[in-house]
Every structure is written in structure tokens, then in C-alpha cells.
């Protein structure tokens, strides 16, 4: 395996890990937002 290939592979791993982390953060914020709207909807009743 050439060094250029190895660095490209590491870059791919790092970028995919960052994308996964961003996706997790987005899912968590959407869940929190949904929970907040649900709670406010219940309290209004």
C-alpha cells in the first residue's frame, strides 16, 4: 500500500466519522425539539 493511498484512506475514515457525529447531533436536536413541542402542546391543553 502506498503512503498516498494510506493518507487518503485515513482522510476518508476521518470525514465519515465527522459526518456520523454531525448526523447524531442533528438527530438528537430534532428529538429534543419534538419533545419540547410535545410538552408545550400538552401543557396548553
N, CA, C and O atoms as a MOPAC input file, in Angstrom:
PM7 MOZYME 1SCF
protein

 N      0.84900 1    -1.19200 1     0.00000 1
 C      0.00000 1     0.00000 1     0.00000 1
 C      0.88800 1     1.24700 1     0.00000 1
 O      1.81900 1     1.34200 1     0.80000 1
 N      0.61000 1     2.19000 1    -0.88200 1
 C      1.42900 1     3.39300 1    -0.94800 1
 C      1.02500 1     4.37100 1     0.15400 1
 O     -0.07900 1     4.29300 1     0.69400 1
 N      1.93200 1     5.29100 1     0.48000 1
 C      1.64400 1     6.23800 1     1.55200 1
 C      0.50100 1     7.17500 1     1.14900 1
 O     -0.30900 1     7.55800 1     1.99200 1
 N      0.43100 1     7.54500 1    -0.13300 1
 C     -0.64900 1     8.40900 1    -0.59700 1
 C     -1.99600 1     7.72800 1    -0.41300 1
 O     -2.97400 1     8.35900 1    -0.01100 1
 N     -2.03700 1     6.43400 1    -0.71000 1
 C     -3.26200 1     5.66100 1    -0.56200 1
 C     -3.66700 1     5.59900 1     0.91000 1
 O     -4.84500 1     5.72100 1     1.24600 1
 N     -2.67300 1     5.40600 1     1.78600 1
 C     -2.95800 1     5.30200 1     3.21800 1
 C     -3.51300 1     6.62700 1     3.74800 1
 O     -4.47200 1     6.63100 1     4.51900 1
 N     -2.91300 1     7.75100 1     3.33800 1
 C     -3.39100 1     9.04200 1     3.83800 1
 C     -4.79700 1     9.33100 1     3.31300 1
 O     -5.62300 1     9.89700 1     4.03000 1
 N     -5.07000 1     8.94700 1     2.07400 1
 C     -6.40800 1     9.15300 1     1.52200 1
 C     -7.42100 1     8.30700 1     2.29700 1
 O     -8.54400 1     8.74200 1     2.55100 1
 N     -7.00600 1     7.09400 1     2.66800 1
 C     -7.89200 1     6.21100 1     3.42200 1
 C     -8.16700 1     6.79600 1     4.80800 1
 O     -9.30100 1     6.75100 1     5.28600 1
 N     -7.13200 1     7.34700 1     5.45500 1
 C     -7.31200 1     7.95800 1     6.77400 1
 C     -8.24000 1     9.16900 1     6.65900 1
 O     -9.08400 1     9.39600 1     7.52600 1
 N     -8.07800 1     9.93900 1     5.58800 1
 C     -8.92700 1    11.11000 1     5.38100 1
 C    -10.38300 1    10.68100 1     5.22400 1
 O    -11.29100 1    11.32100 1     5.75300 1
 N    -10.59400 1     9.58300 1     4.48600 1
 C    -11.94900 1     9.06000 1     4.28500 1
 C    -12.55900 1     8.62200 1     5.61500 1
 O    -13.72300 1     8.90900 1     5.89700 1
 N    -11.76000 1     7.91800 1     6.43500 1
 C    -12.25000 1     7.46000 1     7.74500 1
 C    -12.61500 1     8.66400 1     8.61300 1
 O    -13.66600 1     8.68100 1     9.25300 1
 N    -11.73100 1     9.67600 1     8.62800 1
 C    -11.97000 1    10.85700 1     9.46300 1
 C    -13.22900 1    11.59500 1     9.00500 1
 O    -14.04600 1    11.99900 1     9.83200 1
 N    -13.38700 1    11.77200 1     7.69000 1
 C    -14.54300 1    12.51600 1     7.18600 1
 C    -15.84300 1    11.75900 1     7.45900 1
 O    -16.86000 1    12.37400 1     7.78000 1
 N    -15.81600 1    10.43800 1     7.33400 1
 C    -17.03200 1     9.66100 1     7.59400 1
 C    -17.37300 1     9.69700 1     9.08100 1
 O    -18.54900 1     9.72500 1     9.44500 1
 N    -16.34800 1     9.69600 1     9.94700 1
 C    -16.59100 1     9.76300 1    11.38800 1
 C    -17.20600 1    11.11300 1    11.74300 1
 O    -18.11700 1    11.18500 1    12.56700 1
 N    -16.71000 1    12.18200 1    11.12300 1
 C    -17.25200 1    13.52000 1    11.37600 1
 C    -18.70100 1    13.59600 1    10.89200 1
 O    -19.55500 1    14.17900 1    11.56100 1
 N    -18.97300 1    13.00200 1     9.72600 1
 C    -20.33800 1    13.01700 1     9.18900 1
 C    -21.28000 1    12.26600 1    10.12600 1
 O    -22.40600 1    12.70500 1    10.36000 1
 N    -20.81800 1    11.12800 1    10.66500 1
 C    -21.64200 1    10.36000 1    11.60200 1
 C    -21.93400 1    11.18600 1    12.84900 1
 O    -23.05700 1    11.17800 1    13.35400 1
 N    -20.90900 1    11.91000 1    13.35100 1
 C    -21.09400 1    12.70500 1    14.55800 1
 C    -22.10300 1    13.82300 1    14.29700 1
 O    -22.95800 1    14.10500 1    15.13700 1
 N    -21.99700 1    14.45900 1    13.12400 1
 C    -22.94300 1    15.53000 1    12.79600 1
 C    -24.35800 1    14.98300 1    12.67300 1
 O    -25.31800 1    15.62500 1    13.09900 1
 N    -24.48400 1    13.78000 1    12.08300 1
 C    -25.80900 1    13.17300 1    11.93600 1
 C    -26.39300 1    12.86100 1    13.31300 1
 O    -27.58300 1    13.07000 1    13.54800 1
 N    -25.55000 1    12.35700 1    14.22800 1
 C    -26.02100 1    12.05600 1    15.58200 1
 C    -26.49900 1    13.33000 1    16.26700 1
 O    -27.54500 1    13.33500 1    16.91700 1
 N    -25.73200 1    14.41200 1    16.12400 1
 C    -26.09600 1    15.67200 1    16.76100 1
 C    -27.41200 1    16.19400 1    16.19500 1
 O    -28.24800 1    16.71600 1    16.93300 1
 N    -27.59500 1    16.05000 1    14.86900 1
 C    -28.82400 1    16.52800 1    14.24200 1
 C    -30.01900 1    15.72800 1    14.73800 1
 O    -31.07100 1    16.29300 1    15.03800 1
 N    -29.85500 1    14.40100 1    14.82600 1
 C    -30.94700 1    13.54800 1    15.30500 1
 C    -31.30100 1    13.90200 1    16.74600 1
 O    -32.47800 1    13.98000 1    17.10100 1
 N    -30.27000 1    14.11900 1    17.58000 1
 C    -30.50700 1    14.42300 1    18.98500 1
 C    -31.25900 1    15.74300 1    19.12100 1
 O    -32.18900 1    15.84800 1    19.92000 1
 N    -30.85600 1    16.76200 1    18.33400 1
 C    -31.51800 1    18.06400 1    18.43200 1
 C    -32.95900 1    17.97300 1    17.94000 1
 O    -33.84400 1    18.61800 1    18.50300 1
 N    -33.20800 1    17.17500 1    16.89300 1
 C    -34.58400 1    17.01700 1    16.40100 1
 C    -35.45000 1    16.31600 1    17.43300 1
 O    -36.61500 1    16.67200 1    17.60800 1
 N    -34.89300 1    15.32100 1    18.12000 1
 C    -35.64300 1    14.60600 1    19.15400 1
 C    -35.96200 1    15.56200 1    20.29700 1
 O    -37.07600 1    15.55700 1    20.82200 1
 N    -34.98500 1    16.38400 1    20.68400 1
 C    -35.21000 1    17.34200 1    21.76600 1
 C    -36.27100 1    18.36000 1    21.35800 1
 O    -37.11900 1    18.73800 1    22.16600 1
 N    -36.22000 1    18.80100 1    20.10500 1
 C    -37.19800 1    19.77200 1    19.61400 1
 C    -38.59900 1    19.16500 1    19.61100 1
 O    -39.56100 1    19.81000 1    20.02800 1
 N    -38.71100 1    17.91900 1    19.13800 1
 C    -40.01100 1    17.24800 1    19.11000 1
 C    -40.54800 1    17.07900 1    20.52100 1
 O    -41.74000 1    17.27200 1    20.76400 1
 N    -39.66900 1    16.71700 1    21.45600 1
 C    -40.10300 1    16.52500 1    22.83400 1
 C    -40.58200 1    17.85200 1    23.41300 1
 O    -41.58000 1    17.89100 1    24.13300 1
 N    -39.86800 1    18.95500 1    23.10000 1
 C    -40.23500 1    20.25800 1    23.63200 1
 C    -41.60300 1    20.68300 1    23.10000 1
 O    -42.43800 1    21.17400 1    23.85900 1
 N    -41.83400 1    20.49400 1    21.79500 1
 C    -43.12500 1    20.89800 1    21.22200 1
 C    -44.24400 1    20.02500 1    21.76800 1
 O    -45.35500 1    20.50400 1    21.99300 1
 N    -43.95300 1    18.74100 1    21.98300 1
 C    -44.96900 1    17.83700 1    22.51800 1
 C    -45.34600 1    18.26700 1    23.93800 1
 O    -46.52600 1    18.28000 1    24.28900 1
 N    -44.35400 1    18.61600 1    24.74700 1
 C    -44.61100 1    19.02700 1    26.12900 1
 C    -45.41500 1    20.32600 1    26.14400 1
 O    -46.36000 1    20.46000 1    26.92200 1
 N    -45.04700 1    21.28400 1    25.29000 1
 C    -45.77900 1    22.55200 1    25.27200 1
 C    -47.21100 1    22.34200 1    24.78400 1
 O    -48.12700 1    23.02700 1    25.23900 1
 N    -47.40900 1    21.40000 1    23.86200 1
 C    -48.75000 1    21.12000 1    23.36200 1
 C    -49.61800 1    20.51600 1    24.46800 1
 O    -50.80300 1    20.82900 1    24.58300 1
 N    -49.00600 1    19.64200 1    25.28100 1
 C    -49.75600 1    19.03000 1    26.38300 1
 C    -50.09100 1    20.07400 1    27.45100 1
 O    -51.19600 1    20.07200 1    27.99400 1
 N    -49.15500 1    20.95100 1    27.75000 1
 C    -49.38200 1    21.93100 1    28.81300 1
 C    -50.43800 1    22.95300 1    28.39300 1
 O    -51.10800 1    23.53500 1    29.24600 1
 N    -50.59100 1    23.17400 1    27.08500 1
 C    -51.57600 1    24.13500 1    26.61900 1
 C    -52.99000 1    23.60900 1    26.83900 1
 O    -53.92000 1    24.38700 1    27.04900 1
 N    -53.15200 1    22.28800 1    26.79000 1
 C    -54.47700 1    21.69800 1    26.90700 1
 C    -55.06600 1    21.86000 1    28.30500 1
 O    -56.18300 1    21.41100 1    28.56100 1

